[in-house]
Amino acid sequence: MQKKRFWLKAGMVAALAVFSLSAILYAAAEVPDVIRMDDKAYKKHKKGIVEFHHKKHAEDYAKQYPDFYKNGCGECHHDKDGKPLKNLKPGDHVQKCIECHKIPGERPKGKKAPKLSKKERLKYHAEALHYNCKGCHKAFDKKNKTKKAPTTCSKCHPKKKK
């Protein structure tokens, strides 16, 4: 009887430890509601810092427009081939965009700038973000016959404070 009681207590302690550790890890991996897009890779920002409202996109808009958010988190988060990561759930670790789109800033522009393929342009961090966000916003506006999703610089980048 003593042995049974010991194993019962040991099992309860182990279960409590696992539950506590899970809660701590989940809380540590939780995504903030608003993410400031001010990556340390940039020495200086030319435009105001975009504040991305993660909760609004991941929860509110997803509920409001379920057919548009059919890939869930994969609407924004993708693999190395640009395919949606469909099995993500809140609290899962995701890489920062700069880990794959390693060149800070936008691609070179102007008459003397080299002509780059889409794959080459996406090596630039800002190009990848703009492609992902603006592409989704344009598709959303077209599908819903609206202009709610911003597609211009000034609608996402606030004016810089002097």
N, C-alpha and C positions, 0 to 999 in steps of 0.2 A: 504494500500500500504506500509506503514511504517513497519507493522508486517511482511509482505512478504519479504521485503528487509533485515530485521533483521535475519529472519530464513535462508535466502540464505547466508548471511555473516557468520552466526554461523555454518552452514553446511560446508562452504568452510574452515573455520578455523579448524573445527573438522577433516575434510578430510586431511588437510595439517599436522595436528598433528599426525594422524594415520600413514600417509606416512612417516613422519620424524622418528617416533619411530620405524617403521618397518625397515627402512634403517639402523638405529643405531644398532638395535638388530641383523640384518643380518651381518653387518660388524663386530660386536663383536663376532659372532659365526663362522666367516669364518675361514677355516683351512689354516694354513701356507703351502707354497709350499714344504718346507723341514721340517720334524719333527725329532729332535734329540731324540733318544730313551734312554734317561738318567734319568729314573724315580728316584725320591727322595727316594724311598723305599730301594734302594741299597746303602749300606754304602760305598762300593768300587766296582769298575768295574774291572773284570779280563781281559777283552778284550776291544779293542777300541769301541767307541760308534757308533752304526749304525745310519746313517742318511737316514731316509726313505723319498723318494721323492713322496709325496702324489699326487701332481698334475700330475706328470708323469704317475703314476698308474691309478688314477681316471679319467683322461681326455685323455692323449696321447695314452696310451696302450689300453684303453677301445675303442677308436675310431679305432685304428689300428687292434685290434682283437675283434670285437664285439661279435662273437660267444663264445669266451672264457670268456667274462665279462657279461654273460647273467644275473647275479644277481646284477649288478651294485655295489653299495656300500656294498651290502651283501656278496660280494666275500671275504671281510675281516671282516666286522662288523656283529656279529651274536648275537642271543638271548641266554638265559641261557641254552638252549638245543643244542646249536651249529648250529641252523638253521639260514640261511641268513636273515638279516633285509633288505627286498626287497624294502620297501617304503621310504628309506632314500633319502634325496636330499641335495645338498650343503647348508651348514648353519645349518642343524639339529644338535641338541646336541647328542653326543654319549658318553657313559661311557669310561673311560680309562680302558685298559686291566687289570691293577692291581686291579681294584675294584672287579673283580670276581676271577681272578687268583692271589690270595693274597700273596702267599709265594714267596718272592724275590729269584731269582736264579734258578738253575737247580735242578732236582731231585737228591737224593743221588745216587752215582755210585760206583761200585767196588764189590768185592766178598761178602762183608758183608752187602751190601745195600739191603733193603727189595725189593721184587718183587712187583711192583705197577701196577695196572690196568691203562688203558688209562685215565679214569676219575680221578684217583688219581694223575697221572702225570700232568694232566692239571691244577691242583691246583697251580703248580709252574709257576710263571710268565714267566720265560725264556723258559720253555718247551712249554707253550701255544704259545708264539711268534714264536719259531722255528717250531713248528708243523704247524701253520697257514702259515707262509712265505715259508718254505722249501717245504711243501706239495703242495702249489700252484705253486711254481717255478718248481718242478719236473713234475707236471702234465702239465704245460705249455710246458716245454722242450719236453716231450714225445709226446704231441699232435702235436706240430709244428716241430718235428724232428730237434731240435736245442739244443744248450747249452748256449743260451743267458741269461737265468734266473739263477742267481747264487745259488748254493746249498752247498757251503763250507764256513767254518768260515771266512777264509781270504778274500773272495770275498765281504762279507758284513761288517765285522768288520775291520776297518782300524788298522794298527799297532799302538800300544800305543806309545805316545811320552814319552821319558824318562826324 
